[in-house]
Amino acid sequence: MAPIITTHELTKQYHPPKGPMAIKEIDLEIQEGEIFSLLGPNGAGKTTLIAVLCGLFPPTRGDAMIAGHSVVQNPTAVKQIIGIVPEEIALYTRLTGRQNLRYFGSLYGLDGRELERAIDETLAVVGLTERADDRVANYSNGMKRRLNIAAGLLHNPRVLLMDEPTLGLDPENRRRILDLVVRLKQDHSATILYTTHNMDEAQELSDRVGIIHHGQIVALGTPAELIQMIHGEESLRLQVSAVSPDALNVLRQIDGVEQISSDRDTLTLTLRSAAEVVPEVLRVVKEVGINVKALTIQQPNLEAVFLRLTGQRLTEAP
C-alpha cells in the first residue's frame, strides 16, 4: 500500500539565505490509517512541519505529497483532504460551540442539512453534545481543546494533523484527548500525524514515532524499535543539590556510565546496567560531596532514546 503522506527533502528556512533553518531535508512516509507521532522538544520544528504540510506557507526546498497531491503544486486539493488541530486554540469564545462549528464547517464548503448533520455527529464524537449551545467562554480548557479537535473533523478528513493537542491540560482531560485520538483511528480509520514533546503520549499512542531535533529527523521506527536502539540501557535520575563541573567529570569516569545530563537540580545518568553501576555511582556521589535528595531508576523509554541520540533530555532541549 502506498503511503498517504510522503515528504522529500522538505526544508523550511526563515528569511533565506541566512535566516534560521526550522526544518531540514525531512524524508518521511506515513501509511494510511496509522498514528504517526513526531516527538521533540519545543522549537524542534514540529509546528513548522505541520504548517508546511497544511499549506500555511511553502517550503524553501523539497515537497510533500498528501494522498497524491503536492503541497507545492496543488495546496487547494491538499486542504480538502486534511483536517488541522492547531496548537493554539482557534475558537470564537463569544459564540457557542455549535456556532463555532457552523462557521468552520462553512469554510469547508458544508451547508444546510449536510452541515448540521456533520456538526451533530462531530459533537457526539468529542463528547460535547450537551454543551453545544453554551458559549465557548464558559467552557473549561479541556472542553475547548475537544471543540478545537471537532473543528478539524467536520469534513471527515482522510488525514488529521494534530499539533500538541493536550498542551496545558490536567491529567483527566489529557486522558480524554488521548482516548479520543485512539477512537478516531479505530472507528473512523483516520490517519493521524500527532506532534508532542511528551514521551508517554508518543509511546502509548503511536504506531510509529519520528524523533525530531533541531529541525531534522534523527530516528524513526515503532516505539519498540527505537527503544531497542539503546540496547536495554537504563537511566538513573538523581535529585541533587548544586553539582560542580569537577564532580560531573568524576561521575563521567565511572565504568558503565554512558552519558550524563544535568537539568537544574536533576542529574540523569545513562547506565549500561543499573544493577552493576548504581552502587559505584552512589559511592562516588558521596565521595565528591553531592547531596542526593531522591533517586529513581527508569527502564528504557523514548526519552532515554532522545537523551542517547542528542545528549539532552526532552524537557531541556532548546
Backbone bond lengths (Angstrom), bond angles and torsions (degrees), N, CA, C in turn:
res aa  C-N    CA-C-N  psi(-1)  N-CA   C-N-CA  omega(-1)  CA-C   N-CA-C  phi
1 M - - - 1.466 - - 1.532 109.70 -
2 A 1.330 116.39 133.16 1.460 121.31 -179.65 1.530 109.62 -71.91
3 P 1.327 117.93 143.74 1.458 120.51 177.34 1.528 111.09 -65.42
4 I 1.337 116.55 150.20 1.464 120.17 179.66 1.521 111.29 -86.71
5 I 1.341 117.14 -24.12 1.464 121.88 174.00 1.524 108.23 -125.86
6 T 1.317 115.88 128.82 1.462 121.78 175.23 1.523 108.25 -134.40
7 T 1.314 116.96 130.05 1.468 119.90 173.23 1.523 108.26 -118.96
8 H 1.324 114.68 146.43 1.470 120.47 -179.85 1.522 109.05 -133.24
9 E 1.339 115.47 112.69 1.471 122.38 179.02 1.525 111.49 49.93
10 L 1.315 116.57 38.79 1.462 121.08 -176.26 1.526 109.84 -68.96
11 T 1.310 116.09 121.62 1.462 122.40 -172.99 1.523 109.51 -136.22
12 K 1.335 115.52 137.96 1.458 120.61 173.85 1.519 109.08 -135.12
13 Q 1.335 114.83 117.30 1.457 121.75 176.03 1.524 108.53 -116.39
14 Y 1.315 115.68 129.41 1.454 119.89 176.28 1.529 109.92 -82.43
15 H 1.326 115.13 131.84 1.471 121.91 177.89 1.529 112.33 53.19
16 P 1.346 117.00 58.59 1.459 118.82 178.25 1.535 110.57 -63.98
17 P 1.339 117.60 156.46 1.474 126.83 8.41 1.535 114.22 -92.68
18 K 1.330 118.55 -3.78 1.468 119.40 -172.76 1.525 113.96 -109.98
19 G 1.326 117.81 -2.35 1.456 120.72 -177.56 1.518 112.40 -73.27
20 P 1.336 116.51 172.32 1.475 120.36 -178.04 1.520 112.22 -66.35
21 M 1.323 115.13 144.71 1.462 122.48 178.48 1.529 107.98 -92.77
22 A 1.329 117.58 108.33 1.465 121.17 -175.94 1.526 111.79 -79.21
23 I 1.319 117.60 -45.39 1.463 122.25 172.33 1.522 107.92 -135.17
24 K 1.338 115.88 147.56 1.460 118.91 -172.58 1.524 110.92 -137.61
25 E 1.318 115.47 116.22 1.465 123.73 171.13 1.528 112.56 49.52
26 I 1.317 115.47 53.35 1.458 120.27 -179.06 1.524 110.00 -83.90
27 D 1.321 115.51 122.69 1.466 123.08 175.59 1.528 107.78 -114.73
28 L 1.334 116.00 116.50 1.464 121.21 -177.87 1.512 110.19 -138.15
29 E 1.324 115.34 149.63 1.458 121.83 166.83 1.526 107.23 -131.69
30 I 1.327 116.42 122.68 1.463 121.89 179.25 1.519 108.03 -116.78
31 Q 1.335 115.50 124.57 1.458 120.80 -175.28 1.528 111.35 -81.34
32 E 1.321 115.48 150.10 1.454 120.15 178.84 1.532 109.99 -63.59
33 G 1.328 116.10 133.16 1.454 122.13 176.86 1.509 115.12 88.66
34 E 1.334 118.92 1.01 1.454 119.25 -179.38 1.528 111.96 -100.39
35 I 1.319 115.09 157.19 1.459 121.49 169.06 1.523 106.30 -97.45
36 F 1.319 115.48 113.89 1.457 121.43 179.69 1.514 107.68 -111.40
37 S 1.323 116.98 118.55 1.460 120.83 -179.61 1.517 110.38 -100.33
38 L 1.314 114.59 136.31 1.448 122.05 172.58 1.524 106.52 -103.92
39 L 1.328 116.30 109.47 1.462 123.03 -172.51 1.522 110.17 -105.48
40 G 1.324 115.29 124.90 1.463 119.37 177.35 1.511 110.01 -177.38
41 P 1.326 116.82 163.65 1.462 120.82 -178.45 1.523 111.84 -72.90
42 N 1.315 116.25 172.13 1.460 120.78 173.53 1.527 109.28 -58.99
43 G 1.328 115.72 136.71 1.458 120.20 179.86 1.512 114.99 86.15
44 A 1.339 117.30 4.39 1.465 120.05 -177.48 1.523 112.99 -79.51
45 G 1.336 117.63 -16.87 1.463 121.14 -179.48 1.513 114.56 116.18
46 K 1.339 117.39 4.72 1.472 120.44 -176.63 1.527 111.74 -62.87
47 T 1.329 117.15 -48.86 1.469 120.54 -177.42 1.519 110.90 -67.82
48 T 1.332 117.18 -36.38 1.469 119.79 177.26 1.518 110.65 -62.21
49 L 1.322 117.58 -42.09 1.462 120.19 178.67 1.521 110.82 -61.20
50 I 1.338 117.29 -44.37 1.466 120.57 177.20 1.521 110.29 -59.65
51 A 1.331 116.70 -44.05 1.469 120.86 -177.71 1.520 111.67 -62.88
52 V 1.328 117.45 -38.33 1.467 120.61 178.16 1.528 110.36 -69.33
53 L 1.330 116.91 -42.86 1.466 119.98 -178.67 1.525 112.19 -63.73
54 C 1.331 117.34 -34.46 1.469 118.83 -178.21 1.525 112.45 -89.02
55 G 1.339 117.48 2.17 1.452 120.55 175.18 1.510 114.98 83.60
56 L 1.337 117.49 14.42 1.461 119.62 179.07 1.517 110.99 -63.40
57 F 1.334 117.19 -38.80 1.458 121.61 169.18 1.518 109.01 -150.48
58 P 1.339 116.49 155.15 1.466 119.80 -173.42 1.522 111.34 -78.50
59 P 1.332 116.81 154.99 1.460 119.24 174.38 1.520 110.49 -70.00
60 T 1.305 116.21 155.13 1.459 121.45 173.62 1.522 110.21 -72.66
61 R 1.325 114.78 -34.24 1.464 120.93 -179.53 1.521 108.34 -154.81
62 G 1.311 116.50 154.07 1.453 120.88 179.40 1.520 112.20 85.26
63 D 1.330 115.49 -173.84 1.464 120.67 -177.86 1.524 108.79 -156.05
64 A 1.322 114.44 166.93 1.462 121.99 173.84 1.509 108.18 -135.75
65 M 1.324 116.04 142.29 1.452 122.46 176.38 1.521 108.30 -114.22
66 I 1.319 116.53 128.76 1.461 122.00 176.26 1.520 107.70 -122.30
67 A 1.330 115.23 114.49 1.470 122.02 -176.38 1.524 110.95 50.64
68 G 1.323 115.39 41.04 1.458 121.03 175.40 1.506 115.73 86.13
69 H 1.328 118.72 0.21 1.462 122.23 -178.27 1.522 110.49 -110.36
70 S 1.311 116.34 134.28 1.453 122.15 -179.13 1.531 110.51 -80.29
71 V 1.345 116.16 133.17 1.465 118.81 176.84 1.521 110.81 -70.60
72 V 1.349 117.14 -19.41 1.461 120.66 178.22 1.523 110.93 -86.38
73 Q 1.338 116.08 -47.15 1.455 120.45 -174.01 1.526 113.91 -86.03
74 N 1.330 118.01 -28.60 1.461 120.56 -174.62 1.528 111.62 -142.67
75 P 1.332 117.48 60.56 1.466 119.80 -177.68 1.526 113.69 -63.06
76 T 1.332 117.75 -27.07 1.461 120.32 179.53 1.529 110.79 -64.68
77 A 1.322 117.36 -42.84 1.465 121.04 178.26 1.522 110.42 -65.24
78 V 1.328 116.91 -37.66 1.464 120.36 178.68 1.522 110.45 -61.82
79 K 1.315 117.22 -43.14 1.464 121.19 -176.71 1.532 112.32 -65.32
80 Q 1.328 117.24 -23.57 1.463 120.36 177.20 1.526 112.21 -77.23
81 I 1.327 116.61 -18.41 1.464 121.85 -175.75 1.525 111.94 -95.14
82 I 1.344 116.02 -29.72 1.465 120.37 -171.09 1.528 112.05 -100.92
83 G 1.333 114.49 155.88 1.447 122.47 167.07 1.519 107.53 -118.79
84 I 1.325 116.86 146.14 1.455 120.94 -173.88 1.522 109.70 -123.06
85 V 1.322 116.47 129.92 1.463 122.80 172.21 1.527 106.44 -117.59
86 P 1.343 117.53 97.67 1.461 119.42 -174.45 1.525 112.47 -73.55
87 E 1.329 114.89 160.39 1.462 120.32 177.63 1.521 111.21 -62.09
88 E 1.329 116.15 -44.00 1.458 120.74 177.09 1.521 109.79 -82.11
89 I 1.315 116.99 137.80 1.463 120.92 179.48 1.521 109.34 -68.36
90 A 1.327 116.36 118.61 1.463 122.48 -174.22 1.523 109.90 -108.40
91 L 1.329 116.56 72.00 1.462 122.38 -177.19 1.522 110.46 -132.11
92 Y 1.329 115.23 158.00 1.468 121.46 175.81 1.523 107.95 -98.37
93 T 1.321 115.55 107.49 1.463 119.91 -170.85 1.528 113.16 -70.23
94 R 1.332 118.33 -20.49 1.476 120.29 179.57 1.526 111.57 -80.84
95 L 1.331 116.58 -13.30 1.461 121.15 178.21 1.518 109.97 -95.32
96 T 1.313 117.01 163.34 1.465 121.00 174.12 1.527 109.62 -78.23
97 G 1.315 115.68 169.90 1.457 119.34 176.03 1.511 111.47 -59.60
98 R 1.328 116.78 -43.92 1.466 121.08 -179.46 1.522 111.21 -64.46
99 Q 1.333 117.17 -41.46 1.463 120.47 179.69 1.522 111.38 -64.96
100 N 1.337 116.54 -37.45 1.459 119.14 175.51 1.518 110.55 -60.75
101 L 1.322 117.34 -47.37 1.462 120.30 -178.57 1.523 111.62 -66.78
102 R 1.313 116.42 -33.69 1.475 119.33 177.41 1.531 110.11 -63.42
103 Y 1.329 115.57 -40.42 1.463 120.03 178.60 1.526 110.94 -66.09
104 F 1.336 116.94 -50.30 1.466 119.37 -177.46 1.524 111.28 -66.69
105 G 1.333 116.90 -34.70 1.453 119.75 176.94 1.522 112.36 -62.66
106 S 1.345 116.45 -37.43 1.463 119.74 178.71 1.529 111.30 -64.79
107 L 1.341 116.39 -31.67 1.464 119.63 177.39 1.521 111.62 -66.54
108 Y 1.334 117.02 -27.69 1.461 121.54 176.76 1.531 112.00 -84.43
109 G 1.330 117.04 -0.09 1.453 120.51 179.07 1.514 114.63 89.41
110 L 1.332 117.37 10.16 1.467 120.85 177.22 1.523 109.86 -84.76
111 D 1.319 116.36 147.12 1.468 119.40 175.64 1.524 109.72 -157.95
112 G 1.323 115.04 172.70 1.461 121.25 175.22 1.516 113.36 57.39
113 R 1.323 115.60 -142.59 1.458 121.36 -177.12 1.534 111.85 -64.05
114 E 1.322 116.24 -34.00 1.459 119.83 179.39 1.527 110.42 -61.18
115 L 1.324 116.01 -42.99 1.464 120.50 179.57 1.523 110.93 -66.05
116 E 1.342 116.79 -46.70 1.468 119.71 -177.53 1.530 111.20 -63.98
117 R 1.328 116.48 -37.36 1.462 119.88 177.40 1.530 110.51 -65.83
118 A 1.332 116.24 -42.03 1.468 120.06 179.15 1.528 110.44 -63.57
119 I 1.326 117.07 -39.21 1.468 120.86 178.94 1.521 110.26 -63.55
120 D 1.335 116.93 -48.19 1.471 120.09 -178.95 1.531 111.37 -61.48
121 E 1.322 116.31 -43.57 1.463 119.90 -178.90 1.526 111.45 -65.80
122 T 1.325 116.18 -41.00 1.461 120.15 -177.86 1.521 111.34 -70.61
123 L 1.333 117.40 -39.39 1.468 120.29 176.03 1.525 110.90 -59.54
124 A 1.323 116.08 -38.72 1.464 119.98 178.41 1.526 110.94 -65.98
125 V 1.337 116.84 -40.02 1.467 121.07 -179.07 1.528 110.74 -61.29
126 V 1.346 117.62 -41.85 1.469 120.57 -176.27 1.528 112.40 -93.16
127 G 1.346 116.96 2.74 1.453 120.62 174.82 1.512 115.22 72.28
128 L 1.333 117.14 37.72 1.463 120.57 -178.09 1.527 113.25 -123.13
129 T 1.311 117.70 16.77 1.463 120.42 -177.21 1.523 111.85 -56.59
130 E 1.316 116.87 -44.50 1.466 120.24 -175.66 1.521 113.06 -71.55
131 R 1.319 117.32 -18.90 1.472 120.27 -179.76 1.529 111.68 -110.12
132 A 1.313 117.26 14.49 1.463 121.19 -173.66 1.519 113.25 -61.69
133 D 1.328 117.75 -31.33 1.462 120.77 -175.24 1.523 112.89 -102.11
134 D 1.323 116.55 13.53 1.466 121.31 171.27 1.522 109.04 -89.79
135 R 1.328 115.12 149.63 1.461 119.10 176.58 1.528 109.53 -66.90
136 V 1.326 115.39 142.12 1.464 120.88 -178.86 1.528 111.03 -63.33
137 A 1.322 117.35 -26.79 1.466 120.56 176.87 1.524 111.72 -57.81
138 N 1.334 116.86 -24.59 1.464 121.38 -179.11 1.531 112.73 -96.02
139 Y 1.304 117.43 4.71 1.458 121.43 178.46 1.528 110.02 -81.09
140 S 1.326 115.59 150.41 1.463 120.27 168.81 1.524 108.68 -72.60
141 N 1.325 116.03 167.94 1.464 119.89 178.81 1.525 111.13 -61.43
142 G 1.344 116.45 -38.60 1.455 119.81 178.52 1.519 112.19 -64.32
143 M 1.332 117.53 -39.63 1.466 120.90 177.82 1.521 111.10 -66.08
144 K 1.326 116.61 -38.30 1.467 119.70 177.51 1.524 110.50 -63.17
145 R 1.336 115.71 -41.65 1.460 119.07 178.38 1.528 111.32 -61.68
146 R 1.335 116.91 -40.48 1.464 119.96 179.49 1.525 111.15 -68.48
147 L 1.338 117.63 -37.74 1.460 119.89 176.71 1.523 110.29 -67.66
148 N 1.324 116.54 -34.87 1.461 121.58 175.35 1.527 110.78 -58.39
149 I 1.336 115.65 -40.84 1.463 120.82 176.58 1.525 110.49 -67.69
150 A 1.331 116.26 -42.20 1.470 120.36 -179.92 1.523 111.56 -57.21
151 A 1.342 116.84 -38.88 1.463 120.19 -179.49 1.522 111.61 -62.19
152 G 1.330 116.93 -30.90 1.459 120.16 178.54 1.512 114.38 -83.29
153 L 1.352 116.36 -9.68 1.469 121.07 -176.74 1.517 114.10 -100.75
154 L 1.324 117.65 -12.28 1.469 121.33 -168.80 1.522 114.08 -52.96
155 H 1.315 117.27 -40.47 1.466 120.70 -174.08 1.531 111.96 -93.75
156 N 1.351 116.20 15.11 1.461 122.07 176.62 1.528 111.15 54.56
157 P 1.342 117.18 60.10 1.469 120.39 -174.79 1.528 112.04 -70.66
158 R 1.315 115.56 151.28 1.461 120.34 175.68 1.525 111.16 -74.70
159 V 1.331 115.72 -29.88 1.465 122.09 -177.73 1.521 109.17 -127.44
160 L 1.327 116.75 131.68 1.456 122.04 178.79 1.525 108.68 -117.09
161 L 1.328 116.02 121.57 1.463 122.33 178.33 1.524 107.86 -101.19
162 M 1.332 116.75 112.73 1.459 122.27 -174.35 1.533 109.02 -115.93
163 D 1.328 116.01 115.40 1.457 121.29 -176.12 1.525 109.90 -104.67
164 E 1.329 116.89 104.67 1.472 123.62 178.25 1.545 111.79 48.09
165 P 1.329 119.03 56.44 1.472 120.62 -172.86 1.522 114.88 -69.77
166 T 1.334 118.95 -13.10 1.470 120.56 179.97 1.523 112.09 -104.23
167 L 1.320 117.33 10.30 1.461 120.95 -175.10 1.527 111.09 -57.15
168 G 1.332 116.15 126.25 1.455 121.63 175.06 1.511 115.79 79.16
169 L 1.338 118.23 8.27 1.456 120.41 -176.74 1.529 111.65 -91.28
170 D 1.334 115.10 150.94 1.460 120.27 172.92 1.533 108.30 -74.98
171 P 1.352 117.58 165.49 1.471 119.99 -175.26 1.522 114.56 -55.60
172 E 1.353 117.95 -38.38 1.466 119.86 -178.01 1.518 111.20 -65.06
173 N 1.338 117.53 -47.22 1.458 120.14 -179.04 1.527 111.54 -72.15
174 R 1.315 116.59 -32.63 1.464 119.59 174.69 1.523 109.79 -60.76
175 R 1.337 117.29 -42.15 1.456 121.60 178.90 1.530 110.55 -61.68
176 R 1.322 117.75 -39.84 1.471 120.88 178.57 1.527 111.29 -61.34
177 I 1.338 116.09 -42.62 1.463 119.37 -179.24 1.527 110.58 -66.27
178 L 1.318 117.52 -43.22 1.462 120.32 -179.35 1.528 110.98 -63.27
179 D 1.336 116.60 -41.73 1.470 119.80 177.64 1.528 110.54 -63.73
180 L 1.336 115.95 -37.29 1.461 120.33 178.77 1.526 110.96 -64.63
181 V 1.314 117.62 -41.60 1.466 121.05 178.99 1.526 110.56 -59.90
182 V 1.313 116.44 -44.18 1.475 120.25 178.88 1.527 110.30 -62.41
183 R 1.334 117.78 -42.17 1.477 120.48 179.55 1.523 111.40 -64.65
184 L 1.324 117.36 -36.04 1.464 119.84 179.43 1.526 110.69 -61.69
185 K 1.310 116.61 -36.23 1.458 119.78 176.35 1.526 110.71 -72.76
186 Q 1.331 116.77 -48.22 1.463 120.89 -173.18 1.523 112.62 -70.39
187 D 1.321 117.08 -44.19 1.467 121.25 -172.53 1.520 113.53 -94.76
188 H 1.330 117.57 -23.75 1.463 120.17 -175.04 1.526 112.96 -120.11
189 S 1.329 117.30 2.81 1.469 122.64 177.61 1.521 112.91 54.50
190 A 1.321 115.84 33.33 1.463 119.97 -178.60 1.523 110.64 -76.15
191 T 1.325 115.48 143.94 1.460 121.86 167.48 1.516 106.75 -92.64
192 I 1.333 116.73 127.33 1.460 119.96 -172.35 1.525 110.33 -125.13
193 L 1.327 115.04 122.93 1.460 121.46 168.38 1.524 106.40 -99.90
194 Y 1.319 115.60 115.38 1.472 122.78 -168.37 1.521 108.48 -120.48
195 T 1.326 117.48 116.89 1.456 119.17 178.33 1.521 109.85 -99.23
196 T 1.335 115.11 142.89 1.457 119.53 -178.79 1.526 109.49 -160.60
197 H 1.330 116.12 154.39 1.468 120.20 168.55 1.528 109.74 -106.97
198 N 1.333 116.01 8.41 1.460 121.79 -176.99 1.524 109.95 -98.79
199 M 1.327 115.40 113.31 1.463 120.57 -177.18 1.520 111.99 -60.65
200 D 1.340 117.09 -41.22 1.463 120.15 -177.79 1.527 111.39 -61.39
201 E 1.337 116.95 -41.49 1.459 120.07 178.91 1.524 111.34 -61.65
202 A 1.317 115.93 -48.54 1.464 119.61 -178.37 1.523 111.30 -61.95
203 Q 1.327 115.96 -40.98 1.456 119.74 -177.38 1.528 111.62 -69.01
204 E 1.338 117.05 -35.23 1.465 121.00 -178.15 1.522 112.50 -77.23
205 L 1.325 117.22 -43.48 1.463 121.02 -168.62 1.525 114.97 -85.44
206 S 1.315 116.81 -31.88 1.450 120.14 -155.68 1.518 114.88 -85.86
207 D 1.320 114.61 138.76 1.457 119.99 163.46 1.529 108.86 -73.13
208 R 1.338 115.13 -43.02 1.466 120.42 174.80 1.530 108.65 -141.73
209 V 1.339 114.26 158.69 1.462 121.59 -178.28 1.521 109.15 -130.82
210 G 1.330 115.74 137.26 1.452 121.02 168.00 1.520 107.82 -111.09
211 I 1.323 116.98 125.18 1.466 120.85 177.35 1.519 107.97 -92.86
212 I 1.335 115.85 123.25 1.461 121.51 -176.44 1.523 109.62 -114.19
213 H 1.331 114.97 136.09 1.472 121.53 -178.10 1.520 108.07 -146.55
214 H 1.326 116.27 125.56 1.466 121.43 -178.36 1.530 111.57 51.51
215 G 1.335 116.16 41.23 1.458 120.74 173.80 1.513 116.12 80.25
216 Q 1.339 117.89 5.56 1.458 120.43 -179.36 1.522 110.73 -125.87
217 I 1.325 116.34 146.14 1.459 121.43 174.04 1.527 107.52 -78.46
218 V 1.342 115.93 116.64 1.467 119.92 -176.54 1.527 111.93 -101.99
219 A 1.337 117.60 -12.68 1.466 121.12 176.27 1.514 108.59 -161.29
220 L 1.335 115.69 150.80 1.456 120.58 -175.11 1.523 108.95 -151.69
221 G 1.350 116.33 132.05 1.456 119.80 177.44 1.513 110.99 162.85
222 T 1.320 116.58 -176.32 1.459 119.73 173.47 1.526 107.99 -69.09
223 P 1.346 118.28 159.28 1.471 118.53 176.21 1.522 112.55 -53.24
224 A 1.335 117.04 -41.94 1.468 119.75 -179.34 1.525 111.44 -64.77
225 E 1.328 117.16 -40.14 1.469 120.40 179.29 1.519 111.41 -64.53
226 L 1.341 116.74 -40.89 1.457 119.78 -179.77 1.525 111.51 -66.86
227 I 1.335 115.82 -42.25 1.464 119.33 179.14 1.529 110.87 -63.99
228 Q 1.322 116.27 -35.60 1.464 120.23 179.16 1.532 111.74 -64.49
229 M 1.331 116.33 -23.24 1.463 120.24 179.91 1.523 112.73 -58.58
230 I 1.348 116.34 -29.69 1.471 118.43 -176.42 1.526 111.45 -97.61
231 H 1.336 116.66 11.02 1.463 122.85 169.39 1.526 113.37 53.21
232 G 1.326 116.03 44.70 1.458 119.50 172.65 1.518 115.14 76.83
233 E 1.344 118.61 12.99 1.453 119.59 178.08 1.528 110.55 -60.95
234 E 1.326 115.42 145.01 1.462 121.48 179.46 1.523 109.74 -113.04
235 S 1.321 115.41 160.03 1.457 120.49 -179.71 1.518 109.96 -114.40
236 L 1.325 115.80 135.01 1.457 122.79 172.72 1.519 107.11 -108.92
237 R 1.323 115.60 119.14 1.468 120.22 -178.88 1.526 108.82 -109.69
238 L 1.325 115.55 122.53 1.453 122.33 -178.49 1.523 109.78 -115.27
239 Q 1.338 115.93 124.04 1.461 119.93 171.01 1.521 106.79 -89.17
240 V 1.327 115.90 120.20 1.467 120.27 -168.18 1.524 111.24 -132.91
241 S 1.324 114.62 170.74 1.456 121.33 167.24 1.524 107.25 -83.31
242 A 1.314 117.44 -164.22 1.461 120.69 -177.92 1.532 110.98 -60.08
243 V 1.345 115.08 143.44 1.464 121.49 -179.53 1.526 108.19 -125.80
244 S 1.310 115.76 128.16 1.463 120.27 179.93 1.524 110.43 -80.71
245 P 1.338 117.24 155.91 1.475 120.00 175.31 1.528 112.15 -58.09
246 D 1.337 117.14 -36.13 1.472 119.47 179.22 1.529 111.20 -63.10
247 A 1.364 116.65 -40.75 1.462 120.38 178.73 1.520 110.85 -64.10
248 L 1.338 117.06 -39.52 1.466 120.16 177.78 1.524 110.86 -62.57
249 N 1.318 116.33 -40.15 1.466 120.04 -179.99 1.527 111.06 -63.73
250 V 1.335 116.45 -37.30 1.464 119.82 177.98 1.523 110.41 -65.18
251 L 1.331 116.90 -42.66 1.461 120.36 179.28 1.525 111.48 -62.82
252 R 1.320 116.34 -35.81 1.465 119.95 -178.91 1.524 112.09 -66.12
253 Q 1.301 117.61 -21.56 1.456 121.17 -177.64 1.530 113.15 -81.99
254 I 1.344 117.08 -9.35 1.466 120.16 -177.59 1.527 109.85 -68.64
255 D 1.302 116.23 130.47 1.463 121.03 178.27 1.534 109.64 -64.13
256 G 1.319 116.38 125.76 1.463 120.90 -178.54 1.509 113.81 102.72
257 V 1.328 118.57 -10.41 1.468 122.16 173.80 1.523 107.37 -89.15
258 E 1.312 115.94 111.71 1.464 121.19 -175.91 1.518 112.94 -85.12
259 Q 1.337 115.79 -33.70 1.454 119.61 -173.36 1.523 109.16 -161.40
260 I 1.342 117.11 149.97 1.460 122.01 176.19 1.519 108.81 -131.81
261 S 1.328 115.60 134.11 1.454 122.24 174.49 1.523 108.78 -124.33
262 S 1.337 116.81 136.68 1.462 121.50 -179.82 1.511 109.35 -118.21
263 D 1.329 117.41 127.31 1.459 123.14 -179.61 1.525 108.50 -137.93
264 R 1.328 116.64 101.89 1.471 123.01 -177.42 1.530 109.98 54.50
265 D 1.338 116.97 -111.89 1.459 119.85 -176.37 1.532 112.40 -100.67
266 T 1.329 116.81 21.77 1.464 120.22 -177.90 1.525 110.81 -125.99
267 L 1.326 115.42 130.15 1.455 122.10 170.60 1.523 108.76 -106.36
268 T 1.319 116.76 131.43 1.462 121.19 175.24 1.522 108.41 -118.05
269 L 1.323 115.69 119.19 1.459 122.17 -179.57 1.524 109.20 -110.68
270 T 1.310 116.84 124.98 1.452 121.94 173.80 1.523 108.15 -86.83
271 L 1.342 115.55 123.02 1.455 121.16 -171.66 1.528 111.34 -116.54
272 R 1.314 115.85 145.92 1.455 120.44 175.69 1.530 110.31 -70.06
273 S 1.331 116.74 -38.23 1.461 122.16 177.13 1.520 108.18 -154.56
274 A 1.327 116.42 113.08 1.460 120.16 -177.56 1.527 111.48 -59.71
275 A 1.325 116.98 -43.13 1.459 120.44 -176.62 1.526 111.35 -59.14
276 E 1.338 116.44 -35.72 1.455 120.40 -177.66 1.524 112.87 -85.08
277 V 1.330 117.51 -32.46 1.464 120.50 -167.80 1.528 113.44 -98.80
278 V 1.335 118.02 -32.24 1.466 120.41 -174.39 1.528 112.82 -55.79
279 P 1.343 120.75 -44.66 1.466 118.64 179.52 1.527 113.36 -57.03
280 E 1.330 116.46 -40.11 1.459 119.62 179.08 1.529 111.38 -69.27
281 V 1.340 116.65 -38.73 1.464 120.27 176.94 1.521 110.55 -59.61
282 L 1.322 116.87 -46.08 1.465 120.06 -178.59 1.528 111.32 -65.93
283 R 1.315 116.90 -34.85 1.458 119.33 177.16 1.523 110.90 -64.38
284 V 1.334 115.94 -45.02 1.459 120.49 -178.66 1.531 110.68 -68.70
285 V 1.331 116.52 -40.13 1.468 120.66 178.62 1.530 110.50 -56.31
286 K 1.323 115.22 -44.92 1.469 119.67 178.78 1.526 110.77 -65.77
287 E 1.301 116.01 -39.49 1.468 121.62 -177.50 1.524 112.05 -64.44
288 V 1.334 117.00 -38.35 1.477 119.86 -177.74 1.518 112.44 -91.00
289 G 1.338 116.99 1.35 1.462 120.45 172.27 1.514 115.92 83.98
290 I 1.327 117.53 25.33 1.470 120.22 176.38 1.526 108.98 -85.72
291 N 1.321 116.14 127.86 1.465 121.49 179.25 1.527 109.51 -88.74
292 V 1.334 116.81 111.57 1.467 121.74 -179.15 1.526 109.68 -92.66
293 K 1.336 116.13 120.36 1.465 121.59 -179.89 1.522 112.29 -90.63
294 A 1.322 116.82 -30.98 1.463 121.19 -179.77 1.522 108.73 -157.47
295 L 1.336 114.99 156.02 1.463 121.31 -176.75 1.520 109.04 -141.14
296 T 1.311 117.15 132.80 1.464 121.40 173.74 1.520 109.27 -137.16
297 I 1.329 115.68 146.57 1.466 122.00 175.78 1.522 107.56 -114.62
298 Q 1.323 116.36 126.80 1.461 121.31 -178.30 1.523 110.32 -112.65
299 Q 1.325 114.68 136.70 1.448 120.53 172.32 1.532 109.26 -71.17
300 P 1.320 117.88 161.25 1.465 119.86 -178.52 1.531 112.08 -55.98
301 N 1.327 116.41 135.63 1.456 122.58 176.79 1.524 108.38 -148.40
302 L 1.332 116.02 -176.48 1.459 118.99 -175.51 1.526 112.51 -67.29
303 E 1.317 117.47 -31.55 1.464 118.35 176.50 1.525 110.84 -65.63
304 A 1.343 116.17 -36.50 1.462 119.33 175.85 1.523 110.80 -63.94
305 V 1.330 117.32 -36.79 1.466 121.02 175.98 1.524 110.02 -62.45
306 F 1.346 115.84 -46.04 1.464 120.20 179.94 1.528 110.37 -60.28
307 L 1.331 116.31 -44.36 1.455 121.20 179.03 1.533 110.51 -60.79
308 R 1.302 115.94 -43.07 1.467 120.09 -178.45 1.523 111.14 -65.03
309 L 1.332 117.23 -39.01 1.460 121.52 -175.99 1.521 113.28 -77.93
310 T 1.329 116.50 -32.97 1.469 120.42 -170.78 1.521 114.23 -115.46
311 G 1.340 117.26 -16.12 1.454 120.04 -174.68 1.506 113.34 78.10
312 Q 1.336 117.77 8.56 1.461 122.66 -179.26 1.519 110.29 -132.62
313 R 1.333 115.36 154.60 1.453 119.69 170.94 1.523 109.05 -83.16
314 L 1.336 115.95 156.97 1.460 120.01 179.01 1.514 112.05 -56.47
315 T 1.349 116.55 -36.96 1.464 120.13 -175.83 1.500 113.88 -77.27
316 E 1.334 118.57 -14.32 1.457 120.33 -176.80 1.520 113.17 -109.41
317 A 1.346 117.24 -15.12 1.459 119.27 -176.89 1.519 110.39 -66.55
318 P 1.329 118.27 140.35 1.459 121.10 -179.23 1.512 111.93 -70.33
